[in-house]
């Protein structure tokens, strides 16, 4: 697997993790500050990965 394929695979994994955390928030954990921070961190990681993939 080349670097671009690895980045795309990692990006998919981050997207799936974001979806899982958002689902937990949707189930009624809207007041969970740690989950909100986790989503923020994951989105930042995702943005960095997309930038690296595009360069």
mmCIF file of the N, C-alpha and C atoms, coordinates in Angstrom:
data_MODEL
# 
_entry.id   MODEL 
# 
loop_
_atom_site.group_PDB 
_atom_site.id 
_atom_site.type_symbol 
_atom_site.label_atom_id 
_atom_site.label_alt_id 
_atom_site.label_comp_id 
_atom_site.label_asym_id 
_atom_site.label_entity_id 
_atom_site.label_seq_id 
_atom_site.pdbx_PDB_ins_code 
_atom_site.Cartn_x 
_atom_site.Cartn_y 
_atom_site.Cartn_z 
_atom_site.occupancy 
_atom_site.B_iso_or_equiv 
_atom_site.pdbx_formal_charge 
_atom_site.auth_seq_id 
_atom_site.auth_comp_id 
_atom_site.auth_asym_id 
_atom_site.auth_atom_id 
_atom_site.pdbx_PDB_model_num 
ATOM 1   N N  . UNK A 1 1  ? 0.852   -1.170 0.000  1.00 0.00 ? 1  UNK A N  1 
ATOM 2   C CA . UNK A 1 1  ? 0.000   0.000  0.000  1.00 0.00 ? 1  UNK A CA 1 
ATOM 3   C C  . UNK A 1 1  ? 0.901   1.237  0.000  1.00 0.00 ? 1  UNK A C  1 
ATOM 4   N N  . UNK A 1 2  ? 0.663   2.122  -0.946 1.00 0.00 ? 2  UNK A N  1 
ATOM 5   C CA . UNK A 1 2  ? 1.494   3.324  -0.994 1.00 0.00 ? 2  UNK A CA 1 
ATOM 6   C C  . UNK A 1 2  ? 0.993   4.361  0.018  1.00 0.00 ? 2  UNK A C  1 
ATOM 7   N N  . UNK A 1 3  ? 1.726   5.461  0.128  1.00 0.00 ? 3  UNK A N  1 
ATOM 8   C CA . UNK A 1 3  ? 1.412   6.471  1.144  1.00 0.00 ? 3  UNK A CA 1 
ATOM 9   C C  . UNK A 1 3  ? 0.020   7.065  0.942  1.00 0.00 ? 3  UNK A C  1 
ATOM 10  N N  . UNK A 1 4  ? -0.367  7.318  -0.311 1.00 0.00 ? 4  UNK A N  1 
ATOM 11  C CA . UNK A 1 4  ? -1.681  7.898  -0.580 1.00 0.00 ? 4  UNK A CA 1 
ATOM 12  C C  . UNK A 1 4  ? -2.794  6.927  -0.179 1.00 0.00 ? 4  UNK A C  1 
ATOM 13  N N  . UNK A 1 5  ? -2.625  5.657  -0.485 1.00 0.00 ? 5  UNK A N  1 
ATOM 14  C CA . UNK A 1 5  ? -3.626  4.663  -0.095 1.00 0.00 ? 5  UNK A CA 1 
ATOM 15  C C  . UNK A 1 5  ? -3.716  4.548  1.418  1.00 0.00 ? 5  UNK A C  1 
ATOM 16  N N  . UNK A 1 6  ? -2.574  4.616  2.090  1.00 0.00 ? 6  UNK A N  1 
ATOM 17  C CA . UNK A 1 6  ? -2.558  4.549  3.554  1.00 0.00 ? 6  UNK A CA 1 
ATOM 18  C C  . UNK A 1 6  ? -3.279  5.751  4.152  1.00 0.00 ? 6  UNK A C  1 
ATOM 19  N N  . UNK A 1 7  ? -3.037  6.935  3.588  1.00 0.00 ? 7  UNK A N  1 
ATOM 20  C CA . UNK A 1 7  ? -3.724  8.135  4.061  1.00 0.00 ? 7  UNK A CA 1 
ATOM 21  C C  . UNK A 1 7  ? -5.231  8.018  3.860  1.00 0.00 ? 7  UNK A C  1 
ATOM 22  N N  . UNK A 1 8  ? -5.644  7.507  2.719  1.00 0.00 ? 8  UNK A N  1 
ATOM 23  C CA . UNK A 1 8  ? -7.076  7.351  2.450  1.00 0.00 ? 8  UNK A CA 1 
ATOM 24  C C  . UNK A 1 8  ? -7.699  6.346  3.410  1.00 0.00 ? 8  UNK A C  1 
ATOM 25  N N  . UNK A 1 9  ? -6.992  5.276  3.714  1.00 0.00 ? 9  UNK A N  1 
ATOM 26  C CA . UNK A 1 9  ? -7.476  4.287  4.669  1.00 0.00 ? 9  UNK A CA 1 
ATOM 27  C C  . UNK A 1 9  ? -7.596  4.902  6.063  1.00 0.00 ? 9  UNK A C  1 
ATOM 28  N N  . UNK A 1 10 ? -6.583  5.656  6.466  1.00 0.00 ? 10 UNK A N  1 
ATOM 29  C CA . UNK A 1 10 ? -6.628  6.332  7.764  1.00 0.00 ? 10 UNK A CA 1 
ATOM 30  C C  . UNK A 1 10 ? -7.753  7.353  7.819  1.00 0.00 ? 10 UNK A C  1 
ATOM 31  N N  . UNK A 1 11 ? -7.972  8.047  6.718  1.00 0.00 ? 11 UNK A N  1 
ATOM 32  C CA . UNK A 1 11 ? -9.046  9.033  6.640  1.00 0.00 ? 11 UNK A CA 1 
ATOM 33  C C  . UNK A 1 11 ? -10.403 8.366  6.828  1.00 0.00 ? 11 UNK A C  1 
ATOM 34  N N  . UNK A 1 12 ? -10.601 7.236  6.203  1.00 0.00 ? 12 UNK A N  1 
ATOM 35  C CA . UNK A 1 12 ? -11.844 6.490  6.369  1.00 0.00 ? 12 UNK A CA 1 
ATOM 36  C C  . UNK A 1 12 ? -12.034 6.083  7.827  1.00 0.00 ? 12 UNK A C  1 
ATOM 37  N N  . UNK A 1 13 ? -10.974 5.610  8.463  1.00 0.00 ? 13 UNK A N  1 
ATOM 38  C CA . UNK A 1 13 ? -11.064 5.213  9.869  1.00 0.00 ? 13 UNK A CA 1 
ATOM 39  C C  . UNK A 1 13 ? -11.426 6.392  10.767 1.00 0.00 ? 13 UNK A C  1 
ATOM 40  N N  . UNK A 1 14 ? -10.848 7.557  10.508 1.00 0.00 ? 14 UNK A N  1 
ATOM 41  C CA . UNK A 1 14 ? -11.171 8.749  11.291 1.00 0.00 ? 14 UNK A CA 1 
ATOM 42  C C  . UNK A 1 14 ? -12.623 9.141  11.060 1.00 0.00 ? 14 UNK A C  1 
ATOM 43  N N  . UNK A 1 15 ? -13.077 9.094  9.811  1.00 0.00 ? 15 UNK A N  1 
ATOM 44  C CA . UNK A 1 15 ? -14.478 9.407  9.513  1.00 0.00 ? 15 UNK A CA 1 
ATOM 45  C C  . UNK A 1 15 ? -15.421 8.483  10.276 1.00 0.00 ? 15 UNK A C  1 
ATOM 46  N N  . UNK A 1 16 ? -15.107 7.198  10.306 1.00 0.00 ? 16 UNK A N  1 
ATOM 47  C CA . UNK A 1 16 ? -15.950 6.242  11.022 1.00 0.00 ? 16 UNK A CA 1 
ATOM 48  C C  . UNK A 1 16 ? -15.948 6.516  12.521 1.00 0.00 ? 16 UNK A C  1 
ATOM 49  N N  . UNK A 1 17 ? -14.821 6.905  13.055 1.00 0.00 ? 17 UNK A N  1 
ATOM 50  C CA . UNK A 1 17 ? -14.749 7.227  14.482 1.00 0.00 ? 17 UNK A CA 1 
ATOM 51  C C  . UNK A 1 17 ? -15.555 8.485  14.792 1.00 0.00 ? 17 UNK A C  1 
ATOM 52  N N  . UNK A 1 18 ? -15.487 9.483  13.910 1.00 0.00 ? 18 UNK A N  1 
ATOM 53  C CA . UNK A 1 18 ? -16.287 10.699 14.078 1.00 0.00 ? 18 UNK A CA 1 
ATOM 54  C C  . UNK A 1 18 ? -17.768 10.336 14.092 1.00 0.00 ? 18 UNK A C  1 
ATOM 55  N N  . UNK A 1 19 ? -18.187 9.501  13.169 1.00 0.00 ? 19 UNK A N  1 
ATOM 56  C CA . UNK A 1 19 ? -19.586 9.085  13.099 1.00 0.00 ? 19 UNK A CA 1 
ATOM 57  C C  . UNK A 1 19 ? -20.004 8.386  14.385 1.00 0.00 ? 19 UNK A C  1 
ATOM 58  N N  . UNK A 1 20 ? -19.165 7.505  14.909 1.00 0.00 ? 20 UNK A N  1 
ATOM 59  C CA . UNK A 1 20 ? -19.487 6.800  16.156 1.00 0.00 ? 20 UNK A CA 1 
ATOM 60  C C  . UNK A 1 20 ? -19.676 7.767  17.319 1.00 0.00 ? 20 UNK A C  1 
ATOM 61  N N  . UNK A 1 21 ? -18.791 8.748  17.441 1.00 0.00 ? 21 UNK A N  1 
ATOM 62  C CA . UNK A 1 21 ? -18.884 9.705  18.545 1.00 0.00 ? 21 UNK A CA 1 
ATOM 63  C C  . UNK A 1 21 ? -20.122 10.578 18.385 1.00 0.00 ? 21 UNK A C  1 
ATOM 64  N N  . UNK A 1 22 ? -20.410 11.016 17.170 1.00 0.00 ? 22 UNK A N  1 
ATOM 65  C CA . UNK A 1 22 ? -21.598 11.839 16.933 1.00 0.00 ? 22 UNK A CA 1 
ATOM 66  C C  . UNK A 1 22 ? -22.863 11.040 17.236 1.00 0.00 ? 22 UNK A C  1 
ATOM 67  N N  . UNK A 1 23 ? -22.876 9.760  16.915 1.00 0.00 ? 23 UNK A N  1 
ATOM 68  C CA . UNK A 1 23 ? -24.029 8.913  17.256 1.00 0.00 ? 23 UNK A CA 1 
ATOM 69  C C  . UNK A 1 23 ? -24.226 8.844  18.765 1.00 0.00 ? 23 UNK A C  1 
ATOM 70  N N  . UNK A 1 24 ? -23.140 8.713  19.511 1.00 0.00 ? 24 UNK A N  1 
ATOM 71  C CA . UNK A 1 24 ? -23.237 8.690  20.976 1.00 0.00 ? 24 UNK A CA 1 
ATOM 72  C C  . UNK A 1 24 ? -23.798 10.011 21.492 1.00 0.00 ? 24 UNK A C  1 
ATOM 73  N N  . UNK A 1 25 ? -23.338 11.115 20.927 1.00 0.00 ? 25 UNK A N  1 
ATOM 74  C CA . UNK A 1 25 ? -23.876 12.419 21.314 1.00 0.00 ? 25 UNK A CA 1 
ATOM 75  C C  . UNK A 1 25 ? -25.365 12.487 21.008 1.00 0.00 ? 25 UNK A C  1 
ATOM 76  N N  . UNK A 1 26 ? -25.760 11.977 19.862 1.00 0.00 ? 26 UNK A N  1 
ATOM 77  C CA . UNK A 1 26 ? -27.158 12.004 19.442 1.00 0.00 ? 26 UNK A CA 1 
ATOM 78  C C  . UNK A 1 26 ? -28.048 11.172 20.368 1.00 0.00 ? 26 UNK A C  1 
ATOM 79  N N  . UNK A 1 27 ? -27.485 10.120 20.944 1.00 0.00 ? 27 UNK A N  1 
ATOM 80  C CA . UNK A 1 27 ? -28.255 9.251  21.839 1.00 0.00 ? 27 UNK A CA 1 
ATOM 81  C C  . UNK A 1 27 ? -28.580 9.918  23.171 1.00 0.00 ? 27 UNK A C  1 
ATOM 82  N N  . UNK A 1 28 ? -28.125 11.123 23.378 1.00 0.00 ? 28 UNK A N  1 
ATOM 83  C CA . UNK A 1 28 ? -28.490 11.811 24.599 1.00 0.00 ? 28 UNK A CA 1 
ATOM 84  C C  . UNK A 1 28 ? -27.339 12.280 25.449 1.00 0.00 ? 28 UNK A C  1 
ATOM 85  N N  . UNK A 1 29 ? -26.146 12.201 24.929 1.00 0.00 ? 29 UNK A N  1 
ATOM 86  C CA . UNK A 1 29 ? -24.981 12.651 25.687 1.00 0.00 ? 29 UNK A CA 1 
ATOM 87  C C  . UNK A 1 29 ? -24.541 14.044 25.227 1.00 0.00 ? 29 UNK A C  1 
ATOM 88  N N  . UNK A 1 30 ? -25.527 14.907 24.921 1.00 0.00 ? 30 UNK A N  1 
ATOM 89  C CA . UNK A 1 30 ? -25.216 16.228 24.376 1.00 0.00 ? 30 UNK A CA 1 
ATOM 90  C C  . UNK A 1 30 ? -24.379 17.063 25.331 1.00 0.00 ? 30 UNK A C  1 
ATOM 91  N N  . UNK A 1 31 ? -24.460 16.772 26.631 1.00 0.00 ? 31 UNK A N  1 
ATOM 92  C CA . UNK A 1 31 ? -23.732 17.577 27.609 1.00 0.00 ? 31 UNK A CA 1 
ATOM 93  C C  . UNK A 1 31 ? -22.330 17.042 27.899 1.00 0.00 ? 31 UNK A C  1 
ATOM 94  N N  . UNK A 1 32 ? -21.908 16.031 27.169 1.00 0.00 ? 32 UNK A N  1 
ATOM 95  C CA . UNK A 1 32 ? -20.591 15.432 27.397 1.00 0.00 ? 32 UNK A CA 1 
ATOM 96  C C  . UNK A 1 32 ? -19.495 16.292 26.763 1.00 0.00 ? 32 UNK A C  1 
ATOM 97  N N  . UNK A 1 33 ? -18.809 17.041 27.610 1.00 0.00 ? 33 UNK A N  1 
ATOM 98  C CA . UNK A 1 33 ? -17.743 17.919 27.121 1.00 0.00 ? 33 UNK A CA 1 
ATOM 99  C C  . UNK A 1 33 ? -16.605 17.109 26.507 1.00 0.00 ? 33 UNK A C  1 
ATOM 100 N N  . UNK A 1 34 ? -16.302 15.960 27.100 1.00 0.00 ? 34 UNK A N  1 
ATOM 101 C CA . UNK A 1 34 ? -15.195 15.155 26.569 1.00 0.00 ? 34 UNK A CA 1 
ATOM 102 C C  . UNK A 1 34 ? -15.510 14.636 25.169 1.00 0.00 ? 34 UNK A C  1 
ATOM 103 N N  . UNK A 1 35 ? -16.772 14.279 24.914 1.00 0.00 ? 35 UNK A N  1 
ATOM 104 C CA . UNK A 1 35 ? -17.141 13.817 23.570 1.00 0.00 ? 35 UNK A CA 1 
ATOM 105 C C  . UNK A 1 35 ? -17.071 14.959 22.571 1.00 0.00 ? 35 UNK A C  1 
ATOM 106 N N  . UNK A 1 36 ? -17.500 16.147 22.987 1.00 0.00 ? 36 UNK A N  1 
ATOM 107 C CA . UNK A 1 36 ? -17.409 17.307 22.098 1.00 0.00 ? 36 UNK A CA 1 
ATOM 108 C C  . UNK A 1 36 ? -15.951 17.601 21.756 1.00 0.00 ? 36 UNK A C  1 
ATOM 109 N N  . UNK A 1 37 ? -15.077 17.498 22.758 1.00 0.00 ? 37 UNK A N  1 
ATOM 110 C CA . UNK A 1 37 ? -13.653 17.726 22.515 1.00 0.00 ? 37 UNK A CA 1 
ATOM 111 C C  . UNK A 1 37 ? -13.081 16.640 21.610 1.00 0.00 ? 37 UNK A C  1 
ATOM 112 N N  . UNK A 1 38 ? -13.551 15.412 21.790 1.00 0.00 ? 38 UNK A N  1 
ATOM 113 C CA . UNK A 1 38 ? -13.070 14.309 20.952 1.00 0.00 ? 38 UNK A CA 1 
ATOM 114 C C  . UNK A 1 38 ? -13.445 14.547 19.495 1.00 0.00 ? 38 UNK A C  1 
ATOM 115 N N  . UNK A 1 39 ? -14.674 15.009 19.253 1.00 0.00 ? 39 UNK A N  1 
ATOM 116 C CA . UNK A 1 39 ? -15.094 15.315 17.883 1.00 0.00 ? 39 UNK A CA 1 
ATOM 117 C C  . UNK A 1 39 ? -14.215 16.422 17.309 1.00 0.00 ? 39 UNK A C  1 
ATOM 118 N N  . UNK A 1 40 ? -13.967 17.459 18.089 1.00 0.00 ? 40 UNK A N  1 
ATOM 119 C CA . UNK A 1 40 ? -13.109 18.549 17.630 1.00 0.00 ? 40 UNK A CA 1 
ATOM 120 C C  . UNK A 1 40 ? -11.715 18.071 17.274 1.00 0.00 ? 40 UNK A C  1 
ATOM 121 N N  . UNK A 1 41 ? -11.147 17.234 18.133 1.00 0.00 ? 41 UNK A N  1 
ATOM 122 C CA . UNK A 1 41 ? -9.811  16.687 17.866 1.00 0.00 ? 41 UNK A CA 1 
ATOM 123 C C  . UNK A 1 41 ? -9.805  15.833 16.601 1.00 0.00 ? 41 UNK A C  1 
ATOM 124 N N  . UNK A 1 42 ? -10.819 14.989 16.459 1.00 0.00 ? 42 UNK A N  1 
ATOM 125 C CA . UNK A 1 42 ? -10.893 14.120 15.280 1.00 0.00 ? 42 UNK A CA 1 
ATOM 126 C C  . UNK A 1 42 ? -11.066 14.931 13.999 1.00 0.00 ? 42 UNK A C  1 
ATOM 127 N N  . UNK A 1 43 ? -11.875 15.987 14.060 1.00 0.00 ? 43 UNK A N  1 
ATOM 128 C CA . UNK A 1 43 ? -12.056 16.833 12.878 1.00 0.00 ? 43 UNK A CA 1 
ATOM 129 C C  . UNK A 1 43 ? -10.751 17.526 12.501 1.00 0.00 ? 43 UNK A C  1 
ATOM 130 N N  . UNK A 1 44 ? -9.987  17.942 13.497 1.00 0.00 ? 44 UNK A N  1 
ATOM 131 C CA . UNK A 1 44 ? -8.695  18.572 13.213 1.00 0.00 ? 44 UNK A CA 1 
ATOM 132 C C  . UNK A 1 44 ? -7.742  17.566 12.566 1.00 0.00 ? 44 UNK A C  1 
ATOM 133 N N  . UNK A 1 45 ? -7.697  16.356 13.108 1.00 0.00 ? 45 UNK A N  1 
ATOM 134 C CA . UNK A 1 45 ? -6.858  15.301 12.523 1.00 0.00 ? 45 UNK A CA 1 
ATOM 135 C C  . UNK A 1 45 ? -7.286  15.034 11.090 1.00 0.00 ? 45 UNK A C  1 
ATOM 136 N N  . UNK A 1 46 ? -8.605  14.971 10.869 1.00 0.00 ? 46 UNK A N  1 
ATOM 137 C CA . UNK A 1 46 ? -9.135  14.703 9.530  1.00 0.00 ? 46 UNK A CA 1 
ATOM 138 C C  . UNK A 1 46 ? -8.717  15.803 8.557  1.00 0.00 ? 46 UNK A C  1 
ATOM 139 N N  . UNK A 1 47 ? -8.858  17.057 8.988  1.00 0.00 ? 47 UNK A N  1 
ATOM 140 C CA . UNK A 1 47 ? -8.479  18.185 8.130  1.00 0.00 ? 47 UNK A CA 1 
ATOM 141 C C  . UNK A 1 47 ? -7.001  18.122 7.754  1.00 0.00 ? 47 UNK A C  1 
ATOM 142 N N  . UNK A 1 48 ? -6.159  17.778 8.723  1.00 0.00 ? 48 UNK A N  1 
ATOM 143 C CA . UNK A 1 48 ? -4.724  17.669 8.448  1.00 0.00 ? 48 UNK A CA 1 
ATOM 144 C C  . UNK A 1 48 ? -4.442  16.543 7.456  1.00 0.00 ? 48 UNK A C  1 
ATOM 145 N N  . UNK A 1 49 ? -5.156  15.434 7.598  1.00 0.00 ? 49 UNK A N  1 
ATOM 146 C CA . UNK A 1 49 ? -4.956  14.309 6.685  1.00 0.00 ? 49 UNK A CA 1 
ATOM 147 C C  . UNK A 1 49 ? -5.402  14.667 5.271  1.00 0.00 ? 49 UNK A C  1 
ATOM 148 N N  . UNK A 1 50 ? -6.516  15.372 5.153  1.00 0.00 ? 50 UNK A N  1 
ATOM 149 C CA . UNK A 1 50 ? -7.003  15.781 3.833  1.00 0.00 ? 50 UNK A CA 1 
ATOM 150 C C  . UNK A 1 50 ? -5.998  16.730 3.187  1.00 0.00 ? 50 UNK A C  1 
ATOM 151 N N  . UNK A 1 51 ? -5.466  17.664 3.971  1.00 0.00 ? 51 UNK A N  1 
ATOM 152 C CA . UNK A 1 51 ? -4.470  18.595 3.425  1.00 0.00 ? 51 UNK A CA 1 
ATOM 153 C C  . UNK A 1 51 ? -3.246  17.838 2.917  1.00 0.00 ? 51 UNK A C  1 
ATOM 154 N N  . UNK A 1 52 ? -2.788  16.860 3.693  1.00 0.00 ? 52 UNK A N  1 
ATOM 155 C CA . UNK A 1 52 ? -1.617  16.080 3.287  1.00 0.00 ? 52 UNK A CA 1 
ATOM 156 C C  . UNK A 1 52 ? -1.920  15.283 2.018  1.00 0.00 ? 52 UNK A C  1 
ATOM 157 N N  . UNK A 1 53 ? -3.129  14.751 1.937  1.00 0.00 ? 53 UNK A N  1 
ATOM 158 C CA . UNK A 1 53 ? -3.535  13.970 0.774  1.00 0.00 ? 53 UNK A CA 1 
ATOM 159 C C  . UNK A 1 53 ? -3.601  14.840 -0.477 1.00 0.00 ? 53 UNK A C  1 
ATOM 160 N N  . UNK A 1 54 ? -4.033  16.082 -0.315 1.00 0.00 ? 54 UNK A N  1 
ATOM 161 C CA . UNK A 1 54 ? -4.187  16.987 -1.453 1.00 0.00 ? 54 UNK A CA 1 
ATOM 162 C C  . UNK A 1 54 ? -2.849  17.553 -1.930 1.00 0.00 ? 54 UNK A C  1 
ATOM 163 N N  . UNK A 1 55 ? -1.821  17.488 -1.094 1.00 0.00 ? 55 UNK A N  1 
ATOM 164 C CA . UNK A 1 55 ? -0.534  18.090 -1.488 1.00 0.00 ? 55 UNK A CA 1 
ATOM 165 C C  . UNK A 1 55 ? 0.318   17.135 -2.297 1.00 0.00 ? 55 UNK A C  1 
# 
